[in-house]
């Protein structure tokens, strides 16, 4: 019976190309009652929610853009990105400006994410990080780089380059505009 439990084919599958999160400092935040975290090396700043300009024909999870010291920064609603509906704007709602990985042109992209509330920066040791479960978290398993347990609660460590993949979001945007375009043309012709 022990041999069955130790074979990889018998265990729930988690994407093997997902790198387990490493020890370090993480910014924790609340979203839909759950605690999530991003490595602080990806965080540029935290700002109050506001001054969003909506952009037409974007996926539902792209709430708009903000002007950040002269730069246009897209703002993603993480709750909507996870398929859980729009984040309700409240007193503690904030925007975390995140720097994502290298783009095709060699530059990094700043993206804002809407969160219910920012908590704190915590140190998480490697011994506190476990592999993500393959199911049961309510979000895509490839978005999670690990689970950390602190104060009898789990913190979901996000893989920023997967959650905020500019290529994937651009593809979803094209799909959204393609699906809206022909329908509008057909409707106008009637």
LOGU-882533 format. One record per residue: x, y, z of N, C-alpha, C, O in turn. Coordinates in nm, 2 decimals, always signed. Example, Ala and Ser with C-alpha at 12.3 -4.5 7.8 and 13.67 -1.06 7.14 Angstrom:
<vexdos>
VEXDO     n.px     n.py     n.pz    ca.px    ca.py    ca.pz     c.px     c.py     c.pz     o.px     o.py     o.pz
VEXDO    +1.32    -0.57    +0.78    +1.23    -0.45    +0.78    +1.32    -0.33    +0.78    +1.42    -0.33    +0.85
VEXDO    +1.28    -0.22    +0.71    +1.37    -0.11    +0.71    +1.29    +0.00    +0.79    +1.34    +0.11    +0.80
</vexdos>
This chain:
<vexdos>
VEXDO     n.px     n.py     n.pz    ca.px    ca.py    ca.pz     c.px     c.py     c.pz     o.px     o.py     o.pz
VEXDO    +0.08    -0.12    +0.00    +0.00    +0.00    +0.00    +0.09    +0.13    +0.00    +0.05    +0.23    -0.06
VEXDO    +0.20    +0.12    +0.07    +0.29    +0.24    +0.07    +0.34    +0.27    -0.07    +0.35    +0.38    -0.11
VEXDO    +0.37    +0.16    -0.15    +0.42    +0.19    -0.29    +0.32    +0.26    -0.37    +0.36    +0.34    -0.46
VEXDO    +0.19    +0.23    -0.35    +0.09    +0.30    -0.43    +0.08    +0.45    -0.40    +0.07    +0.53    -0.49
VEXDO    +0.09    +0.48    -0.27    +0.08    +0.62    -0.23    +0.20    +0.70    -0.27    +0.19    +0.83    -0.27
VEXDO    +0.31    +0.64    -0.29    +0.43    +0.72    -0.32    +0.46    +0.74    -0.47    +0.55    +0.81    -0.51
VEXDO    +0.38    +0.67    -0.56    +0.40    +0.69    -0.70    +0.34    +0.82    -0.75    +0.23    +0.85    -0.71
VEXDO    +0.41    +0.89    -0.84    +0.36    +1.02    -0.89    +0.23    +1.01    -0.97    +0.15    +1.10    -0.97
VEXDO    +0.21    +0.89    -1.03    +0.09    +0.88    -1.11    -0.03    +0.87    -1.03    -0.14    +0.90    -1.08
VEXDO    -0.02    +0.84    -0.90    -0.14    +0.82    -0.82    -0.18    +0.95    -0.75    -0.29    +0.96    -0.70
VEXDO    -0.10    +1.05    -0.75    -0.12    +1.18    -0.68    -0.19    +1.28    -0.77    -0.18    +1.27    -0.89
VEXDO    -0.27    +1.37    -0.71    -0.33    +1.47    -0.79    -0.23    +1.55    -0.86    -0.12    +1.59    -0.80
VEXDO    -0.25    +1.58    -0.99    -0.15    +1.65    -1.07    -0.16    +1.80    -1.05    -0.26    +1.86    -1.05
VEXDO    -0.04    +1.86    -1.04    -0.02    +2.00    -1.04    +0.08    +2.02    -1.15    +0.17    +1.95    -1.17
VEXDO    +0.06    +2.13    -1.23    +0.15    +2.16    -1.34    +0.29    +2.15    -1.30    +0.33    +2.22    -1.20
VEXDO    +0.37    +2.07    -1.36    +0.51    +2.05    -1.33    +0.59    +2.17    -1.36    +0.70    +2.19    -1.30
VEXDO    +0.55    +2.25    -1.46    +0.63    +2.37    -1.49    +0.61    +2.49    -1.40    +0.68    +2.59    -1.41
VEXDO    +0.52    +2.47    -1.30    +0.50    +2.58    -1.20    +0.62    +2.57    -1.10    +0.64    +2.46    -1.05
VEXDO    +0.68    +2.68    -1.08    +0.79    +2.68    -0.98    +0.73    +2.71    -0.85    +0.65    +2.80    -0.83
VEXDO    +0.77    +2.63    -0.75    +0.73    +2.65    -0.61    +0.78    +2.79    -0.56    +0.90    +2.82    -0.59
VEXDO    +0.70    +2.86    -0.50    +0.74    +2.99    -0.44    +0.86    +2.98    -0.35    +0.88    +2.87    -0.28
VEXDO    +0.95    +3.07    -0.35    +1.07    +3.07    -0.26    +1.05    +3.15    -0.14    +0.95    +3.23    -0.12
VEXDO    +1.13    +3.13    -0.04    +1.13    +3.21    +0.08    +1.16    +3.36    +0.05    +1.22    +3.39    -0.04
VEXDO    +1.10    +3.44    +0.13    +1.12    +3.58    +0.11    +1.01    +3.67    +0.18    +0.93    +3.62    +0.26
VEXDO    +1.01    +3.79    +0.14    +0.91    +3.89    +0.18    +0.79    +3.89    +0.08    +0.81    +3.90    -0.04
VEXDO    +0.67    +3.89    +0.14    +0.55    +3.89    +0.05    +0.46    +4.00    +0.10    +0.44    +4.02    +0.22
VEXDO    +0.39    +4.07    +0.01    +0.28    +4.16    +0.04    +0.15    +4.08    +0.05    +0.12    +4.02    -0.05
VEXDO    +0.09    +4.08    +0.16    -0.04    +4.01    +0.17    -0.16    +4.11    +0.15    -0.15    +4.22    +0.19
VEXDO    -0.26    +4.06    +0.10    -0.38    +4.13    +0.07    -0.50    +4.04    +0.08    -0.49    +3.92    +0.06
VEXDO    -0.62    +4.11    +0.10    -0.75    +4.03    +0.11    -0.82    +4.05    -0.02    -0.83    +4.16    -0.08
VEXDO    -0.88    +3.94    -0.07    -0.96    +3.95    -0.19    -1.07    +3.84    -0.17    -1.05    +3.72    -0.17
VEXDO    -1.20    +3.89    -0.16    -1.31    +3.80    -0.14    -1.30    +3.71    -0.02    -1.34    +3.59    -0.02
VEXDO    -1.24    +3.76    +0.09    -1.24    +3.69    +0.21    -1.11    +3.60    +0.23    -1.09    +3.54    +0.33
VEXDO    -1.04    +3.58    +0.12    -0.92    +3.50    +0.12    -0.79    +3.59    +0.13    -0.80    +3.70    +0.09
VEXDO    -0.69    +3.53    +0.18    -0.56    +3.61    +0.19    -0.47    +3.56    +0.08    -0.44    +3.44    +0.07
VEXDO    -0.42    +3.65    +0.00    -0.33    +3.62    -0.11    -0.20    +3.70    -0.08    -0.19    +3.79    +0.00
VEXDO    -0.09    +3.66    -0.16    +0.03    +3.73    -0.14    +0.11    +3.73    -0.27    +0.10    +3.64    -0.35
VEXDO    +0.19    +3.84    -0.29    +0.28    +3.85    -0.40    +0.41    +3.89    -0.35    +0.42    +3.96    -0.25
VEXDO    +0.52    +3.84    -0.41    +0.66    +3.87    -0.37    +0.68    +4.02    -0.38    +0.64    +4.09    -0.48
VEXDO    +0.74    +4.08    -0.28    +0.76    +4.23    -0.28    +0.85    +4.28    -0.39    +0.84    +4.40    -0.42
VEXDO    +0.93    +4.19    -0.44    +1.01    +4.24    -0.55    +0.93    +4.27    -0.68    +0.98    +4.35    -0.76
VEXDO    +0.81    +4.22    -0.69    +0.72    +4.26    -0.80    +0.64    +4.38    -0.77    +0.57    +4.43    -0.86
VEXDO    +0.63    +4.43    -0.65    +0.55    +4.54    -0.61    +0.62    +4.67    -0.63    +0.73    +4.69    -0.57
VEXDO    +0.56    +4.77    -0.70    +0.62    +4.90    -0.72    +0.56    +5.00    -0.61    +0.64    +5.07    -0.55
VEXDO    +0.43    +4.99    -0.60    +0.36    +5.08    -0.50    +0.22    +5.04    -0.48    +0.16    +4.96    -0.55
VEXDO    +0.16    +5.10    -0.37    +0.02    +5.08    -0.34    -0.05    +5.22    -0.34    +0.00    +5.31    -0.28
VEXDO    -0.16    +5.23    -0.41    -0.23    +5.36    -0.42    -0.38    +5.34    -0.38    -0.43    +5.23    -0.39
VEXDO    -0.44    +5.45    -0.35    -0.59    +5.44    -0.32    -0.66    +5.41    -0.45    -0.62    +5.45    -0.56
VEXDO    -0.78    +5.35    -0.44    -0.86    +5.33    -0.56    -0.92    +5.46    -0.60    -0.96    +5.54    -0.53
VEXDO    -0.92    +5.48    -0.74    -0.98    +5.60    -0.79    -0.92    +5.64    -0.92    -0.82    +5.58    -0.97
VEXDO    -0.99    +5.73    -0.99    -0.94    +5.79    -1.12    -0.92    +5.69    -1.23    -0.82    +5.70    -1.30
VEXDO    -1.01    +5.59    -1.23    -1.00    +5.49    -1.34    -1.07    +5.54    -1.46    -1.18    +5.59    -1.45
VEXDO    -1.01    +5.52    -1.58    -1.08    +5.55    -1.70    -1.11    +5.42    -1.77    -1.02    +5.34    -1.80
VEXDO    -1.24    +5.39    -1.80    -1.28    +5.27    -1.86    -1.24    +5.27    -2.01    -1.24    +5.37    -2.07
VEXDO    -1.20    +5.15    -2.05    -1.16    +5.13    -2.19    -1.26    +5.04    -2.26    -1.28    +4.93    -2.21
VEXDO    -1.32    +5.08    -2.37    -1.42    +4.99    -2.43    -1.36    +4.86    -2.49    -1.24    +4.86    -2.52
VEXDO    -1.44    +4.76    -2.50    -1.41    +4.63    -2.56    -1.29    +4.56    -2.49    -1.21    +4.49    -2.56
VEXDO    -1.28    +4.57    -2.36    -1.18    +4.50    -2.29    -1.25    +4.38    -2.22    -1.37    +4.38    -2.20
VEXDO    -1.17    +4.28    -2.18    -1.23    +4.17    -2.10    -1.29    +4.23    -1.97    -1.24    +4.33    -1.92
VEXDO    -1.38    +4.16    -1.91    -1.45    +4.21    -1.79    -1.36    +4.23    -1.68    -1.38    +4.31    -1.59
VEXDO    -1.24    +4.16    -1.67    -1.15    +4.17    -1.56    -1.06    +4.30    -1.57    -0.99    +4.33    -1.48
VEXDO    -1.06    +4.36    -1.69    -0.98    +4.48    -1.70    -1.07    +4.60    -1.68    -1.16    +4.63    -1.76
VEXDO    -1.06    +4.66    -1.56    -1.15    +4.77    -1.52    -1.12    +4.90    -1.58    -1.21    +4.98    -1.59
VEXDO    -1.00    +4.92    -1.64    -0.97    +5.04    -1.70    -0.82    +5.07    -1.69    -0.74    +4.98    -1.67
VEXDO    -0.79    +5.20    -1.71    -0.65    +5.24    -1.70    -0.64    +5.36    -1.60    -0.74    +5.43    -1.58
VEXDO    -0.52    +5.38    -1.54    -0.50    +5.50    -1.46    -0.37    +5.57    -1.52    -0.29    +5.51    -1.58
VEXDO    -0.36    +5.70    -1.48    -0.25    +5.78    -1.52    -0.16    +5.78    -1.40    -0.19    +5.84    -1.29
VEXDO    -0.05    +5.71    -1.41    +0.05    +5.70    -1.30    +0.17    +5.78    -1.33    +0.26    +5.73    -1.40
VEXDO    +0.18    +5.91    -1.29    +0.29    +6.00    -1.32    +0.32    +6.00    -1.47    +0.44    +5.99    -1.51
VEXDO    +0.22    +6.01    -1.55    +0.24    +6.03    -1.69    +0.24    +5.90    -1.77    +0.24    +5.90    -1.89
VEXDO    +0.24    +5.78    -1.70    +0.23    +5.65    -1.77    +0.09    +5.60    -1.76    +0.02    +5.61    -1.66
VEXDO    +0.05    +5.53    -1.87    -0.08    +5.47    -1.87    -0.06    +5.33    -1.82    +0.02    +5.25    -1.87
VEXDO    -0.13    +5.30    -1.71    -0.12    +5.17    -1.64    -0.26    +5.10    -1.64    -0.35    +5.15    -1.59
VEXDO    -0.27    +4.98    -1.71    -0.39    +4.90    -1.71    -0.42    +4.85    -1.56    -0.33    +4.82    -1.49
VEXDO    -0.55    +4.85    -1.53    -0.59    +4.80    -1.39    -0.68    +4.68    -1.41    -0.78    +4.68    -1.47
VEXDO    -0.63    +4.57    -1.35    -0.70    +4.44    -1.35    -0.78    +4.42    -1.22    -0.72    +4.44    -1.11
VEXDO    -0.90    +4.37    -1.23    -0.98    +4.33    -1.11    -0.95    +4.19    -1.09    -0.99    +4.10    -1.16
VEXDO    -0.86    +4.16    -0.99    -0.82    +4.02    -0.96    -0.94    +3.93    -0.94    -0.94    +3.81    -0.98
VEXDO    -1.04    +3.97    -0.86    -1.16    +3.89    -0.84    -1.22    +3.85    -0.97    -1.26    +3.73    -0.98
VEXDO    -1.24    +3.94    -1.06    -1.30    +3.91    -1.19    -1.20    +3.82    -1.27    -1.25    +3.73    -1.34
VEXDO    -1.07    +3.84    -1.26    -0.98    +3.76    -1.33    -0.99    +3.61    -1.28    -0.96    +3.52    -1.36
VEXDO    -1.02    +3.59    -1.15    -1.03    +3.46    -1.10    -1.17    +3.40    -1.12    -1.20    +3.29    -1.08
VEXDO    -1.26    +3.48    -1.19    -1.39    +3.43    -1.22    -1.49    +3.44    -1.11    -1.59    +3.37    -1.10
VEXDO    -1.46    +3.53    -1.01    -1.55    +3.55    -0.90    -1.63    +3.68    -0.90    -1.68    +3.71    -0.79
VEXDO    -1.64    +3.74    -1.01    -1.72    +3.87    -1.02    -1.64    +3.99    -0.98    -1.52    +3.98    -0.93
VEXDO    -1.70    +4.10    -1.00    -1.63    +4.23    -0.98    -1.61    +4.26    -0.83    -1.69    +4.22    -0.74
VEXDO    -1.49    +4.32    -0.80    -1.46    +4.36    -0.66    -1.55    +4.48    -0.63    -1.54    +4.58    -0.70
VEXDO    -1.62    +4.47    -0.52    -1.70    +4.59    -0.48    -1.60    +4.69    -0.42    -1.52    +4.66    -0.34
VEXDO    -1.62    +4.82    -0.46    -1.53    +4.92    -0.41    -1.58    +4.96    -0.27    -1.70    +5.00    -0.25
VEXDO    -1.49    +4.96    -0.17    -1.52    +5.00    -0.03    -1.41    +5.09    +0.02    -1.32    +5.13    -0.06
VEXDO    -1.41    +5.12    +0.14    -1.32    +5.22    +0.20    -1.17    +5.18    +0.19    -1.09    +5.26    +0.16
VEXDO    -1.15    +5.05    +0.21    -1.01    +5.00    +0.21    -0.96    +4.94    +0.07    -0.85    +4.90    +0.06
VEXDO    -1.05    +4.95    -0.03    -1.01    +4.90    -0.16    -0.89    +4.98    -0.22    -0.89    +5.10    -0.21
VEXDO    -0.80    +4.91    -0.27    -0.68    +4.97    -0.32    -0.63    +4.91    -0.45    -0.68    +4.81    -0.50
VEXDO    -0.53    +4.98    -0.51    -0.47    +4.93    -0.63    -0.32    +4.91    -0.60    -0.25    +5.00    -0.55
VEXDO    -0.28    +4.79    -0.62    -0.14    +4.75    -0.61    -0.07    +4.75    -0.74    -0.12    +4.68    -0.83
VEXDO    +0.03    +4.84    -0.76    +0.10    +4.85    -0.89    +0.21    +4.74    -0.89    +0.30    +4.74    -0.80
VEXDO    +0.20    +4.65    -0.98    +0.29    +4.53    -0.99    +0.37    +4.54    -1.12    +0.32    +4.58    -1.23
VEXDO    +0.49    +4.50    -1.11    +0.58    +4.49    -1.23    +0.59    +4.35    -1.27    +0.64    +4.26    -1.20
VEXDO    +0.54    +4.32    -1.40    +0.54    +4.19    -1.45    +0.67    +4.16    -1.52    +0.75    +4.25    -1.55
VEXDO    +0.69    +4.03    -1.56    +0.82    +3.99    -1.62    +0.84    +4.05    -1.76    +0.76    +4.13    -1.81
VEXDO    +0.95    +4.01    -1.81    +1.00    +4.07    -1.94    +0.90    +4.05    -2.05    +0.84    +3.94    -2.07
VEXDO    +0.88    +4.15    -2.13    +0.79    +4.14    -2.25    +0.88    +4.12    -2.37    +1.00    +4.12    -2.36
VEXDO    +0.81    +4.10    -2.48    +0.88    +4.07    -2.61    +0.98    +4.17    -2.64    +1.09    +4.14    -2.70
VEXDO    +0.95    +4.30    -2.61    +1.04    +4.41    -2.65    +1.15    +4.43    -2.54    +1.23    +4.53    -2.55
VEXDO    +1.16    +4.34    -2.44    +1.26    +4.36    -2.34    +1.23    +4.45    -2.22    +1.31    +4.46    -2.13
VEXDO    +1.11    +4.51    -2.22    +1.07    +4.59    -2.11    +0.97    +4.52    -2.02    +0.90    +4.43    -2.06
VEXDO    +0.97    +4.57    -1.90    +0.87    +4.52    -1.80    +0.74    +4.60    -1.81    +0.75    +4.72    -1.85
VEXDO    +0.63    +4.54    -1.78    +0.50    +4.61    -1.78    +0.45    +4.63    -1.64    +0.45    +4.54    -1.56
VEXDO    +0.40    +4.75    -1.61    +0.34    +4.78    -1.49    +0.19    +4.76    -1.51    +0.13    +4.80    -1.60
VEXDO    +0.13    +4.69    -1.41    -0.01    +4.66    -1.41    -0.07    +4.68    -1.27    +0.00    +4.64    -1.17
VEXDO    -0.18    +4.75    -1.26    -0.25    +4.77    -1.13    -0.34    +4.65    -1.11    -0.41    +4.61    -1.20
VEXDO    -0.35    +4.61    -0.98    -0.45    +4.51    -0.95    -0.54    +4.56    -0.83    -0.49    +4.62    -0.74
VEXDO    -0.67    +4.55    -0.85    -0.76    +4.59    -0.75    -0.77    +4.48    -0.64    -0.80    +4.37    -0.67
VEXDO    -0.76    +4.52    -0.51    -0.77    +4.43    -0.40    -0.87    +4.49    -0.30    -0.88    +4.61    -0.29
VEXDO    -0.93    +4.40    -0.22    -1.02    +4.45    -0.12    -0.95    +4.53    -0.01    -1.00    +4.64    +0.03
VEXDO    -0.84    +4.49    +0.03    -0.76    +4.56    +0.13    -0.61    +4.50    +0.13    -0.59    +4.38    +0.11
VEXDO    -0.52    +4.59    +0.15    -0.38    +4.55    +0.17    -0.36    +4.52    +0.32    -0.39    +4.60    +0.40
VEXDO    -0.29    +4.41    +0.35    -0.26    +4.38    +0.49    -0.13    +4.42    +0.53    -0.12    +4.53    +0.60
VEXDO    -0.03    +4.34    +0.50    +0.11    +4.37    +0.56    +0.21    +4.30    +0.47    +0.18    +4.22    +0.39
VEXDO    +0.34    +4.33    +0.50    +0.45    +4.26    +0.44    +0.49    +4.16    +0.54    +0.52    +4.19    +0.66
VEXDO    +0.50    +4.03    +0.50    +0.54    +3.92    +0.59    +0.66    +3.85    +0.54    +0.68    +3.84    +0.42
VEXDO    +0.74    +3.80    +0.63    +0.85    +3.71    +0.59    +0.80    +3.57    +0.59    +0.74    +3.52    +0.69
VEXDO    +0.82    +3.49    +0.48    +0.78    +3.35    +0.48    +0.90    +3.27    +0.45    +0.97    +3.29    +0.35
VEXDO    +0.92    +3.17    +0.54    +1.04    +3.08    +0.52    +1.00    +2.97    +0.43    +0.88    +2.93    +0.41
VEXDO    +1.10    +2.91    +0.37    +1.08    +2.80    +0.28    +1.01    +2.68    +0.34    +0.93    +2.61    +0.28
VEXDO    +1.03    +2.66    +0.47    +0.96    +2.55    +0.54    +0.81    +2.58    +0.56    +0.74    +2.48    +0.59
VEXDO    +0.77    +2.70    +0.54    +0.63    +2.73    +0.56    +0.55    +2.72    +0.43    +0.43    +2.73    +0.42
VEXDO    +0.62    +2.70    +0.32    +0.56    +2.69    +0.18    +0.54    +2.55    +0.14    +0.63    +2.47    +0.14
VEXDO    +0.41    +2.52    +0.10    +0.38    +2.39    +0.05    +0.33    +2.41    -0.10    +0.29    +2.52    -0.14
VEXDO    +0.34    +2.30    -0.18    +0.29    +2.30    -0.32    +0.14    +2.34    -0.32    +0.07    +2.30    -0.23
VEXDO    +0.10    +2.40    -0.43    -0.04    +2.43    -0.44    -0.12    +2.31    -0.46    -0.08    +2.21    -0.52
VEXDO    -0.25    +2.31    -0.41    -0.33    +2.19    -0.44    -0.38    +2.20    -0.59    -0.38    +2.31    -0.65
VEXDO    -0.41    +2.08    -0.64    -0.45    +2.08    -0.78    -0.60    +2.12    -0.80    -0.64    +2.14    -0.91
VEXDO    -0.67    +2.13    -0.69    -0.81    +2.17    -0.70    -0.86    +2.22    -0.57    -0.79    +2.21    -0.47
VEXDO    -0.97    +2.29    -0.57    -1.03    +2.33    -0.44    -1.00    +2.47    -0.40    -1.05    +2.52    -0.30
VEXDO    -0.92    +2.55    -0.48    -0.89    +2.69    -0.44    -0.98    +2.79    -0.50    -0.99    +2.90    -0.46
VEXDO    -1.06    +2.75    -0.60    -1.15    +2.84    -0.67    -1.08    +2.92    -0.78    -1.15    +3.00    -0.85
VEXDO    -0.95    +2.91    -0.80    -0.88    +2.98    -0.91    -0.80    +2.87    -0.98    -0.77    +2.77    -0.93
VEXDO    -0.75    +2.91    -1.10    -0.67    +2.82    -1.18    -0.54    +2.78    -1.10    -0.48    +2.86    -1.05
VEXDO    -0.51    +2.65    -1.10    -0.40    +2.60    -1.02    -0.27    +2.66    -1.07    -0.17    +2.68    -0.99
VEXDO    -0.26    +2.70    -1.20    -0.13    +2.75    -1.25    -0.11    +2.90    -1.21    +0.00    +2.95    -1.22
VEXDO    -0.21    +2.96    -1.15    -0.20    +3.10    -1.09    -0.13    +3.09    -0.95    -0.08    +3.19    -0.91
VEXDO    -0.12    +2.98    -0.89    -0.07    +2.96    -0.76    +0.07    +2.90    -0.76    +0.09    +2.80    -0.82
VEXDO    +0.16    +2.97    -0.69    +0.30    +2.92    -0.68    +0.33    +2.85    -0.55    +0.43    +2.79    -0.53
VEXDO    +0.23    +2.86    -0.46    +0.25    +2.79    -0.33    +0.15    +2.83    -0.23    +0.07    +2.93    -0.25
VEXDO    +0.14    +2.76    -0.12    +0.05    +2.79    -0.01    +0.14    +2.80    +0.12    +0.22    +2.72    +0.15
VEXDO    +0.12    +2.91    +0.19    +0.19    +2.93    +0.32    +0.09    +2.93    +0.43    -0.02    +2.99    +0.42
VEXDO    +0.12    +2.87    +0.54    +0.03    +2.87    +0.66    +0.09    +2.96    +0.77    +0.21    +2.95    +0.81
VEXDO    +0.01    +3.06    +0.81    +0.05    +3.16    +0.91    -0.07    +3.19    +0.99    -0.18    +3.21    +0.94
VEXDO    -0.05    +3.19    +1.13    -0.16    +3.22    +1.22    -0.28    +3.13    +1.19    -0.39    +3.18    +1.19
VEXDO    -0.26    +3.00    +1.17    -0.37    +2.91    +1.14    -0.46    +2.94    +1.02    -0.57    +2.90    +1.01
VEXDO    -0.41    +3.02    +0.93    -0.47    +3.05    +0.80    -0.38    +3.03    +0.69    -0.26    +3.04    +0.70
VEXDO    -0.43    +2.99    +0.57    -0.35    +2.97    +0.45    -0.34    +3.11    +0.38    -0.44    +3.18    +0.37
VEXDO    -0.22    +3.13    +0.33    -0.20    +3.25    +0.24    -0.17    +3.19    +0.10    -0.08    +3.10    +0.09
VEXDO    -0.24    +3.23    +0.00    -0.22    +3.18    -0.13    -0.12    +3.27    -0.20    -0.14    +3.38    -0.22
VEXDO    -0.01    +3.21    -0.24    +0.10    +3.28    -0.30    +0.08    +3.27    -0.45    +0.08    +3.16    -0.51
VEXDO    +0.07    +3.39    -0.51    +0.03    +3.40    -0.65    +0.16    +3.40    -0.74    +0.26    +3.46    -0.70
VEXDO    +0.15    +3.34    -0.86    +0.25    +3.36    -0.96    +0.22    +3.47    -1.05    +0.13    +3.46    -1.14
VEXDO    +0.28    +3.59    -1.02    +0.24    +3.72    -1.08    +0.25    +3.71    -1.24    +0.17    +3.77    -1.30
VEXDO    +0.35    +3.64    -1.29    +0.37    +3.63    -1.43    +0.26    +3.55    -1.50    +0.24    +3.56    -1.62
VEXDO    +0.19    +3.46    -1.43    +0.08    +3.38    -1.49    -0.05    +3.46    -1.47    -0.13    +3.47    -1.57
VEXDO    -0.07    +3.51    -1.35    -0.20    +3.58    -1.32    -0.21    +3.70    -1.41    -0.32    +3.73    -1.46
VEXDO    -0.10    +3.77    -1.43    -0.10    +3.90    -1.51    -0.03    +3.88    -1.64    +0.04    +3.97    -1.68
VEXDO    -0.04    +3.77    -1.70    +0.03    +3.74    -1.83    -0.03    +3.84    -1.93    -0.15    +3.83    -1.97
VEXDO    +0.05    +3.93    -1.98    +0.01    +4.03    -2.08    -0.03    +3.96    -2.21    -0.13    +4.00    -2.27
VEXDO    +0.04    +3.86    -2.25    +0.00    +3.78    -2.37    -0.13    +3.72    -2.36    -0.21    +3.73    -2.45
VEXDO    -0.16    +3.65    -2.25    -0.29    +3.59    -2.23    -0.40    +3.69    -2.22    -0.51    +3.67    -2.28
VEXDO    -0.38    +3.80    -2.15    -0.48    +3.90    -2.14    -0.51    +3.97    -2.27    -0.62    +4.00    -2.30
VEXDO    -0.40    +3.99    -2.35    -0.42    +4.05    -2.49    -0.50    +3.95    -2.57    -0.59    +3.99    -2.65
VEXDO    -0.48    +3.82    -2.56    -0.55    +3.72    -2.64    -0.70    +3.72    -2.60    -0.79    +3.71    -2.68
VEXDO    -0.73    +3.73    -2.46    -0.86    +3.73    -2.42    -0.93    +3.86    -2.46    -1.05    +3.86    -2.49
VEXDO    -0.86    +3.97    -2.47    -0.91    +4.10    -2.52    -0.95    +4.08    -2.67    -1.06    +4.13    -2.71
VEXDO    -0.86    +4.02    -2.75    -0.89    +4.00    -2.89    -1.02    +3.91    -2.90    -1.10    +3.94    -2.99
VEXDO    -1.03    +3.81    -2.82    -1.14    +3.72    -2.83    -1.27    +3.79    -2.79    -1.37    +3.77    -2.86
VEXDO    -1.26    +3.87    -2.69    -1.38    +3.95    -2.65    -1.42    +4.05    -2.76    -1.54    +4.06    -2.79
VEXDO    -1.33    +4.12    -2.82    -1.37    +4.21    -2.93    -1.41    +4.14    -3.06    -1.50    +4.19    -3.13
VEXDO    -1.35    +4.02    -3.08    -1.40    +3.94    -3.20    -1.54    +3.89    -3.18    -1.62    +3.89    -3.28
VEXDO    -1.57    +3.85    -3.06    -1.70    +3.79    -3.04    -1.81    +3.91    -3.04    -1.92    +3.88    -3.06
VEXDO    -1.77    +4.03    -3.00    -1.86    +4.14    -3.00    -1.88    +4.20    -3.14    -1.99    +4.24    -3.17
VEXDO    -1.77    +4.20    -3.22    -1.77    +4.27    -3.35    -1.88    +4.21    -3.44    -1.96    +4.28    -3.49
VEXDO    -1.87    +4.08    -3.48    -1.96    +4.02    -3.57    -2.11    +4.03    -3.52    -2.20    +4.05    -3.61
VEXDO    -2.13    +4.02    -3.40    -2.27    +4.02    -3.34    -2.33    +4.16    -3.37    -2.44    +4.18    -3.40
VEXDO    -2.24    +4.27    -3.35    -2.29    +4.40    -3.38    -2.32    +4.42    -3.52    -2.42    +4.49    -3.56
VEXDO    -2.24    +4.37    -3.61    -2.26    +4.38    -3.75    -2.39    +4.31    -3.80    -2.46    +4.37    -3.87
VEXDO    -2.41    +4.19    -3.74    -2.53    +4.12    -3.78    -2.65    +4.19    -3.73    -2.75    +4.20    -3.80
VEXDO    -2.65    +4.25    -3.61    -2.76    +4.32    -3.55    -2.79    +4.45    -3.63    -2.90    +4.48    -3.66
VEXDO    -2.68    +4.52    -3.68    -2.70    +4.64    -3.75    -2.77    +4.61    -3.89    -2.84    +4.70    -3.94
VEXDO    -2.74    +4.50    -3.95    -2.79    +4.47    -4.08    -2.94    +4.43    -4.08    -3.00    +4.43    -4.18
VEXDO    -3.00    +4.40    -3.96    -3.14    +4.36    -3.95    -3.23    +4.48    -3.96    -3.36    +4.46    -3.96
</vexdos>
